[in-house]
Amino acid sequence: MGKIHIFRSKTLRFLFYTAFYLSILLALLYLYGFKDSFTGSFIYNDF
């Protein structure tokens, strides 16, 4: 079995890794970033 030939070019390797890690970052922001955005501001009303 030969290796994948897309990783021979440094430019294609850079673009692949950039897209891969950017997709992971965007997925994490999508999963965890919007939980507190619709809760409103926290004001101390109970004191």
CHARMM internal coordinates of N, CA and C (Angstrom, degrees):
IC EDIT
DIST 1 N 1 CA 1.4490
DIST 1 CA 1 C 1.5262
ANGL 1 N 1 CA 1 C 109.15
DIST 1 C 2 N 1.2965
ANGL 1 CA 1 C 2 N 116.15
DIHE 1 N 1 CA 1 C 2 N 127.37
DIST 2 N 2 CA 1.4466
ANGL 1 C 2 N 2 CA 120.40
DIHE 1 CA 1 C 2 N 2 CA 179.45
DIST 2 CA 2 C 1.5153
ANGL 2 N 2 CA 2 C 111.58
DIHE 1 C 2 N 2 CA 2 C -89.44
DIST 2 C 3 N 1.3044
ANGL 2 CA 2 C 3 N 115.05
DIHE 2 N 2 CA 2 C 3 N 162.45
DIST 3 N 3 CA 1.4543
ANGL 2 C 3 N 3 CA 119.86
DIHE 2 CA 2 C 3 N 3 CA 177.59
DIST 3 CA 3 C 1.5241
ANGL 3 N 3 CA 3 C 109.46
DIHE 2 C 3 N 3 CA 3 C -76.04
DIST 3 C 4 N 1.3034
ANGL 3 CA 3 C 4 N 115.55
DIHE 3 N 3 CA 3 C 4 N 161.86
DIST 4 N 4 CA 1.4607
ANGL 3 C 4 N 4 CA 120.39
DIHE 3 CA 3 C 4 N 4 CA 177.72
DIST 4 CA 4 C 1.5265
ANGL 4 N 4 CA 4 C 107.92
DIHE 3 C 4 N 4 CA 4 C -71.75
DIST 4 C 5 N 1.3161
ANGL 4 CA 4 C 5 N 116.73
DIHE 4 N 4 CA 4 C 5 N 132.21
DIST 5 N 5 CA 1.4575
ANGL 4 C 5 N 5 CA 120.94
DIHE 4 CA 4 C 5 N 5 CA -174.30
DIST 5 CA 5 C 1.5247
ANGL 5 N 5 CA 5 C 113.62
DIHE 4 C 5 N 5 CA 5 C -82.51
DIST 5 C 6 N 1.3314
ANGL 5 CA 5 C 6 N 118.08
DIHE 5 N 5 CA 5 C 6 N -2.98
DIST 6 N 6 CA 1.4618
ANGL 5 C 6 N 6 CA 119.56
DIHE 5 CA 5 C 6 N 6 CA -179.86
DIST 6 CA 6 C 1.5270
ANGL 6 N 6 CA 6 C 111.13
DIHE 5 C 6 N 6 CA 6 C -71.29
DIST 6 C 7 N 1.3259
ANGL 6 CA 6 C 7 N 117.25
DIHE 6 N 6 CA 6 C 7 N -22.79
DIST 7 N 7 CA 1.4541
ANGL 6 C 7 N 7 CA 120.33
DIHE 6 CA 6 C 7 N 7 CA -176.37
DIST 7 CA 7 C 1.5226
ANGL 7 N 7 CA 7 C 112.68
DIHE 6 C 7 N 7 CA 7 C -87.48
DIST 7 C 8 N 1.3079
ANGL 7 CA 7 C 8 N 118.87
DIHE 7 N 7 CA 7 C 8 N 5.44
DIST 8 N 8 CA 1.4608
ANGL 7 C 8 N 8 CA 120.23
DIHE 7 CA 7 C 8 N 8 CA 175.73
DIST 8 CA 8 C 1.5228
ANGL 8 N 8 CA 8 C 111.25
DIHE 7 C 8 N 8 CA 8 C -74.09
DIST 8 C 9 N 1.3069
ANGL 8 CA 8 C 9 N 117.05
DIHE 8 N 8 CA 8 C 9 N -36.22
DIST 9 N 9 CA 1.4534
ANGL 8 C 9 N 9 CA 121.20
DIHE 8 CA 8 C 9 N 9 CA -179.96
DIST 9 CA 9 C 1.5280
ANGL 9 N 9 CA 9 C 109.19
DIHE 8 C 9 N 9 CA 9 C -84.73
DIST 9 C 10 N 1.3278
ANGL 9 CA 9 C 10 N 116.16
DIHE 9 N 9 CA 9 C 10 N 129.06
DIST 10 N 10 CA 1.4641
ANGL 9 C 10 N 10 CA 119.74
DIHE 9 CA 9 C 10 N 10 CA -179.48
DIST 10 CA 10 C 1.5220
ANGL 10 N 10 CA 10 C 111.44
DIHE 9 C 10 N 10 CA 10 C -68.76
DIST 10 C 11 N 1.3221
ANGL 10 CA 10 C 11 N 117.20
DIHE 10 N 10 CA 10 C 11 N -31.73
DIST 11 N 11 CA 1.4587
ANGL 10 C 11 N 11 CA 120.38
DIHE 10 CA 10 C 11 N 11 CA 179.60
DIST 11 CA 11 C 1.5254
ANGL 11 N 11 CA 11 C 110.87
DIHE 10 C 11 N 11 CA 11 C -68.17
DIST 11 C 12 N 1.3273
ANGL 11 CA 11 C 12 N 116.76
DIHE 11 N 11 CA 11 C 12 N -45.09
DIST 12 N 12 CA 1.4638
ANGL 11 C 12 N 12 CA 119.64
DIHE 11 CA 11 C 12 N 12 CA 178.74
DIST 12 CA 12 C 1.5180
ANGL 12 N 12 CA 12 C 111.66
DIHE 11 C 12 N 12 CA 12 C -66.74
DIST 12 C 13 N 1.3222
ANGL 12 CA 12 C 13 N 117.10
DIHE 12 N 12 CA 12 C 13 N -35.88
DIST 13 N 13 CA 1.4618
ANGL 12 C 13 N 13 CA 120.88
DIHE 12 CA 12 C 13 N 13 CA 177.04
DIST 13 CA 13 C 1.5277
ANGL 13 N 13 CA 13 C 110.36
DIHE 12 C 13 N 13 CA 13 C -64.47
DIST 13 C 14 N 1.3395
ANGL 13 CA 13 C 14 N 116.67
DIHE 13 N 13 CA 13 C 14 N -42.97
DIST 14 N 14 CA 1.4608
ANGL 13 C 14 N 14 CA 120.92
DIHE 13 CA 13 C 14 N 14 CA 178.37
DIST 14 CA 14 C 1.5262
ANGL 14 N 14 CA 14 C 110.79
DIHE 13 C 14 N 14 CA 14 C -62.86
DIST 14 C 15 N 1.3197
ANGL 14 CA 14 C 15 N 117.03
DIHE 14 N 14 CA 14 C 15 N -43.85
DIST 15 N 15 CA 1.4605
ANGL 14 C 15 N 15 CA 120.32
DIHE 14 CA 14 C 15 N 15 CA -179.72
DIST 15 CA 15 C 1.5274
ANGL 15 N 15 CA 15 C 111.49
DIHE 14 C 15 N 15 CA 15 C -66.47
DIST 15 C 16 N 1.3154
ANGL 15 CA 15 C 16 N 116.88
DIHE 15 N 15 CA 15 C 16 N -38.02
DIST 16 N 16 CA 1.4624
ANGL 15 C 16 N 16 CA 120.34
DIHE 15 CA 15 C 16 N 16 CA 178.42
DIST 16 CA 16 C 1.5214
ANGL 16 N 16 CA 16 C 111.16
DIHE 15 C 16 N 16 CA 16 C -64.86
DIST 16 C 17 N 1.3266
ANGL 16 CA 16 C 17 N 117.11
DIHE 16 N 16 CA 16 C 17 N -48.85
DIST 17 N 17 CA 1.4592
ANGL 16 C 17 N 17 CA 119.90
DIHE 16 CA 16 C 17 N 17 CA -179.25
DIST 17 CA 17 C 1.5241
ANGL 17 N 17 CA 17 C 111.56
DIHE 16 C 17 N 17 CA 17 C -66.27
DIST 17 C 18 N 1.3301
ANGL 17 CA 17 C 18 N 117.71
DIHE 17 N 17 CA 17 C 18 N -36.33
DIST 18 N 18 CA 1.4570
ANGL 17 C 18 N 18 CA 120.52
DIHE 17 CA 17 C 18 N 18 CA 177.79
DIST 18 CA 18 C 1.5210
ANGL 18 N 18 CA 18 C 110.77
DIHE 17 C 18 N 18 CA 18 C -63.77
DIST 18 C 19 N 1.3160
ANGL 18 CA 18 C 19 N 117.47
DIHE 18 N 18 CA 18 C 19 N -46.44
DIST 19 N 19 CA 1.4654
ANGL 18 C 19 N 19 CA 120.76
DIHE 18 CA 18 C 19 N 19 CA 179.01
DIST 19 CA 19 C 1.5236
ANGL 19 N 19 CA 19 C 111.14
DIHE 18 C 19 N 19 CA 19 C -65.84
DIST 19 C 20 N 1.3261
ANGL 19 CA 19 C 20 N 117.25
DIHE 19 N 19 CA 19 C 20 N -37.39
DIST 20 N 20 CA 1.4615
ANGL 19 C 20 N 20 CA 121.38
DIHE 19 CA 19 C 20 N 20 CA -179.38
DIST 20 CA 20 C 1.5264
ANGL 20 N 20 CA 20 C 111.34
DIHE 19 C 20 N 20 CA 20 C -64.60
DIST 20 C 21 N 1.3358
ANGL 20 CA 20 C 21 N 116.98
DIHE 20 N 20 CA 20 C 21 N -50.79
DIST 21 N 21 CA 1.4572
ANGL 20 C 21 N 21 CA 119.76
DIHE 20 CA 20 C 21 N 21 CA -177.85
DIST 21 CA 21 C 1.5206
ANGL 21 N 21 CA 21 C 111.98
DIHE 20 C 21 N 21 CA 21 C -72.52
DIST 21 C 22 N 1.3245
ANGL 21 CA 21 C 22 N 117.99
DIHE 21 N 21 CA 21 C 22 N -30.48
DIST 22 N 22 CA 1.4546
ANGL 21 C 22 N 22 CA 120.29
DIHE 21 CA 21 C 22 N 22 CA 175.89
DIST 22 CA 22 C 1.5249
ANGL 22 N 22 CA 22 C 110.70
DIHE 21 C 22 N 22 CA 22 C -67.66
DIST 22 C 23 N 1.3107
ANGL 22 CA 22 C 23 N 117.22
DIHE 22 N 22 CA 22 C 23 N -37.41
DIST 23 N 23 CA 1.4641
ANGL 22 C 23 N 23 CA 119.43
DIHE 22 CA 22 C 23 N 23 CA 177.59
DIST 23 CA 23 C 1.5271
ANGL 23 N 23 CA 23 C 111.20
DIHE 22 C 23 N 23 CA 23 C -67.47
DIST 23 C 24 N 1.3304
ANGL 23 CA 23 C 24 N 117.80
DIHE 23 N 23 CA 23 C 24 N -37.02
DIST 24 N 24 CA 1.4677
ANGL 23 C 24 N 24 CA 120.42
DIHE 23 CA 23 C 24 N 24 CA 175.98
DIST 24 CA 24 C 1.5232
ANGL 24 N 24 CA 24 C 110.34
DIHE 23 C 24 N 24 CA 24 C -65.12
DIST 24 C 25 N 1.3248
ANGL 24 CA 24 C 25 N 117.21
DIHE 24 N 24 CA 24 C 25 N -43.42
DIST 25 N 25 CA 1.4608
ANGL 24 C 25 N 25 CA 121.04
DIHE 24 CA 24 C 25 N 25 CA 179.59
DIST 25 CA 25 C 1.5201
ANGL 25 N 25 CA 25 C 111.23
DIHE 24 C 25 N 25 CA 25 C -63.15
DIST 25 C 26 N 1.3186
ANGL 25 CA 25 C 26 N 117.28
DIHE 25 N 25 CA 25 C 26 N -44.35
DIST 26 N 26 CA 1.4593
ANGL 25 C 26 N 26 CA 120.42
DIHE 25 CA 25 C 26 N 26 CA 179.58
DIST 26 CA 26 C 1.5263
ANGL 26 N 26 CA 26 C 111.61
DIHE 25 C 26 N 26 CA 26 C -66.66
DIST 26 C 27 N 1.3171
ANGL 26 CA 26 C 27 N 117.30
DIHE 26 N 26 CA 26 C 27 N -35.52
DIST 27 N 27 CA 1.4629
ANGL 26 C 27 N 27 CA 120.16
DIHE 26 CA 26 C 27 N 27 CA 177.27
DIST 27 CA 27 C 1.5261
ANGL 27 N 27 CA 27 C 110.89
DIHE 26 C 27 N 27 CA 27 C -66.09
DIST 27 C 28 N 1.3289
ANGL 27 CA 27 C 28 N 117.37
DIHE 27 N 27 CA 27 C 28 N -40.84
DIST 28 N 28 CA 1.4628
ANGL 27 C 28 N 28 CA 120.07
DIHE 27 CA 27 C 28 N 28 CA 178.12
DIST 28 CA 28 C 1.5206
ANGL 28 N 28 CA 28 C 111.63
DIHE 27 C 28 N 28 CA 28 C -67.53
DIST 28 C 29 N 1.3308
ANGL 28 CA 28 C 29 N 116.97
DIHE 28 N 28 CA 28 C 29 N -39.40
DIST 29 N 29 CA 1.4602
ANGL 28 C 29 N 29 CA 119.51
DIHE 28 CA 28 C 29 N 29 CA 176.66
DIST 29 CA 29 C 1.5226
ANGL 29 N 29 CA 29 C 111.13
DIHE 28 C 29 N 29 CA 29 C -65.60
DIST 29 C 30 N 1.3173
ANGL 29 CA 29 C 30 N 116.60
DIHE 29 N 29 CA 29 C 30 N -36.96
DIST 30 N 30 CA 1.4613
ANGL 29 C 30 N 30 CA 119.99
DIHE 29 CA 29 C 30 N 30 CA 178.12
DIST 30 CA 30 C 1.5259
ANGL 30 N 30 CA 30 C 111.02
DIHE 29 C 30 N 30 CA 30 C -67.33
DIST 30 C 31 N 1.3195
ANGL 30 CA 30 C 31 N 117.27
DIHE 30 N 30 CA 30 C 31 N -40.22
DIST 31 N 31 CA 1.4613
ANGL 30 C 31 N 31 CA 120.32
DIHE 30 CA 30 C 31 N 31 CA -177.70
DIST 31 CA 31 C 1.5217
ANGL 31 N 31 CA 31 C 112.88
DIHE 30 C 31 N 31 CA 31 C -73.42
DIST 31 C 32 N 1.3215
ANGL 31 CA 31 C 32 N 117.32
DIHE 31 N 31 CA 31 C 32 N -41.16
DIST 32 N 32 CA 1.4568
ANGL 31 C 32 N 32 CA 120.50
DIHE 31 CA 31 C 32 N 32 CA -171.91
DIST 32 CA 32 C 1.5186
ANGL 32 N 32 CA 32 C 114.41
DIHE 31 C 32 N 32 CA 32 C -112.42
DIST 32 C 33 N 1.3128
ANGL 32 CA 32 C 33 N 119.27
DIHE 32 N 32 CA 32 C 33 N -8.51
DIST 33 N 33 CA 1.4539
ANGL 32 C 33 N 33 CA 120.92
DIHE 32 CA 32 C 33 N 33 CA -174.12
DIST 33 CA 33 C 1.5056
ANGL 33 N 33 CA 33 C 115.01
DIHE 32 C 33 N 33 CA 33 C -84.65
DIST 33 C 34 N 1.3183
ANGL 33 CA 33 C 34 N 118.23
DIHE 33 N 33 CA 33 C 34 N -23.47
DIST 34 N 34 CA 1.4523
ANGL 33 C 34 N 34 CA 120.24
DIHE 33 CA 33 C 34 N 34 CA -173.44
DIST 34 CA 34 C 1.5177
ANGL 34 N 34 CA 34 C 113.43
DIHE 33 C 34 N 34 CA 34 C -101.20
DIST 34 C 35 N 1.3016
ANGL 34 CA 34 C 35 N 118.64
DIHE 34 N 34 CA 34 C 35 N 9.07
DIST 35 N 35 CA 1.4646
ANGL 34 C 35 N 35 CA 120.06
DIHE 34 CA 34 C 35 N 35 CA -178.03
DIST 35 CA 35 C 1.5250
ANGL 35 N 35 CA 35 C 112.17
DIHE 34 C 35 N 35 CA 35 C -70.67
DIST 35 C 36 N 1.3148
ANGL 35 CA 35 C 36 N 118.18
DIHE 35 N 35 CA 35 C 36 N -39.32
DIST 36 N 36 CA 1.4573
ANGL 35 C 36 N 36 CA 121.38
DIHE 35 CA 35 C 36 N 36 CA -175.71
DIST 36 CA 36 C 1.5174
ANGL 36 N 36 CA 36 C 113.31
DIHE 35 C 36 N 36 CA 36 C -101.60
DIST 36 C 37 N 1.3124
ANGL 36 CA 36 C 37 N 118.70
DIHE 36 N 36 CA 36 C 37 N 4.12
DIST 37 N 37 CA 1.4583
ANGL 36 C 37 N 37 CA 119.44
DIHE 36 CA 36 C 37 N 37 CA -173.97
DIST 37 CA 37 C 1.5238
ANGL 37 N 37 CA 37 C 112.35
DIHE 36 C 37 N 37 CA 37 C -77.42
DIST 37 C 38 N 1.3252
ANGL 37 CA 37 C 38 N 119.16
DIHE 37 N 37 CA 37 C 38 N -24.17
DIST 38 N 38 CA 1.4531
ANGL 37 C 38 N 38 CA 121.20
DIHE 37 CA 37 C 38 N 38 CA -176.87
DIST 38 CA 38 C 1.5257
ANGL 38 N 38 CA 38 C 112.84
DIHE 37 C 38 N 38 CA 38 C -107.92
DIST 38 C 39 N 1.3171
ANGL 38 CA 38 C 39 N 117.84
DIHE 38 N 38 CA 38 C 39 N 12.98
DIST 39 N 39 CA 1.4613
ANGL 38 C 39 N 39 CA 120.01
DIHE 38 CA 38 C 39 N 39 CA -178.81
DIST 39 CA 39 C 1.5153
ANGL 39 N 39 CA 39 C 111.99
DIHE 38 C 39 N 39 CA 39 C -87.20
DIST 39 C 40 N 1.3113
ANGL 39 CA 39 C 40 N 119.06
DIHE 39 N 39 CA 39 C 40 N -15.67
DIST 40 N 40 CA 1.4482
ANGL 39 C 40 N 40 CA 121.39
DIHE 39 CA 39 C 40 N 40 CA -178.71
DIST 40 CA 40 C 1.5140
ANGL 40 N 40 CA 40 C 111.26
DIHE 39 C 40 N 40 CA 40 C 86.86
DIST 40 C 41 N 1.3161
ANGL 40 CA 40 C 41 N 115.51
DIHE 40 N 40 CA 40 C 41 N 176.49
DIST 41 N 41 CA 1.4604
ANGL 40 C 41 N 41 CA 119.32
DIHE 40 CA 40 C 41 N 41 CA -179.25
DIST 41 CA 41 C 1.5246
ANGL 41 N 41 CA 41 C 109.67
DIHE 40 C 41 N 41 CA 41 C -82.98
DIST 41 C 42 N 1.3109
ANGL 41 CA 41 C 42 N 115.77
DIHE 41 N 41 CA 41 C 42 N 147.96
DIST 42 N 42 CA 1.4606
ANGL 41 C 42 N 42 CA 121.57
DIHE 41 CA 41 C 42 N 42 CA -177.94
DIST 42 CA 42 C 1.5134
ANGL 42 N 42 CA 42 C 108.83
DIHE 41 C 42 N 42 CA 42 C -91.98
DIST 42 C 43 N 1.3153
ANGL 42 CA 42 C 43 N 116.20
DIHE 42 N 42 CA 42 C 43 N 119.45
DIST 43 N 43 CA 1.4640
ANGL 42 C 43 N 43 CA 121.65
DIHE 42 CA 42 C 43 N 43 CA 179.98
DIST 43 CA 43 C 1.5265
ANGL 43 N 43 CA 43 C 107.05
DIHE 42 C 43 N 43 CA 43 C -121.97
DIST 43 C 44 N 1.3245
ANGL 43 CA 43 C 44 N 115.85
DIHE 43 N 43 CA 43 C 44 N 138.60
DIST 44 N 44 CA 1.4612
ANGL 43 C 44 N 44 CA 120.79
DIHE 43 CA 43 C 44 N 44 CA -179.37
DIST 44 CA 44 C 1.5262
ANGL 44 N 44 CA 44 C 109.15
DIHE 43 C 44 N 44 CA 44 C -77.69
DIST 44 C 45 N 1.3102
ANGL 44 CA 44 C 45 N 116.99
DIHE 44 N 44 CA 44 C 45 N 91.32
DIST 45 N 45 CA 1.4599
ANGL 44 C 45 N 45 CA 121.41
DIHE 44 CA 44 C 45 N 45 CA -179.42
DIST 45 CA 45 C 1.5229
ANGL 45 N 45 CA 45 C 112.67
DIHE 44 C 45 N 45 CA 45 C -95.44
DIST 45 C 46 N 1.3022
ANGL 45 CA 45 C 46 N 118.26
DIHE 45 N 45 CA 45 C 46 N -17.29
DIST 46 N 46 CA 1.4606
ANGL 45 C 46 N 46 CA 120.63
DIHE 45 CA 45 C 46 N 46 CA -171.67
DIST 46 CA 46 C 1.5243
ANGL 46 N 46 CA 46 C 114.30
DIHE 45 C 46 N 46 CA 46 C -90.63
DIST 46 C 47 N 1.3042
ANGL 46 CA 46 C 47 N 119.56
DIHE 46 N 46 CA 46 C 47 N 8.20
DIST 47 N 47 CA 1.4637
ANGL 46 C 47 N 47 CA 120.07
DIHE 46 CA 46 C 47 N 47 CA -177.09
DIST 47 CA 47 C 1.4959
ANGL 47 N 47 CA 47 C 111.31
DIHE 46 C 47 N 47 CA 47 C -95.31
END
COOR INIT
IC SEED 1 N 1 CA 1 C
IC BUILD
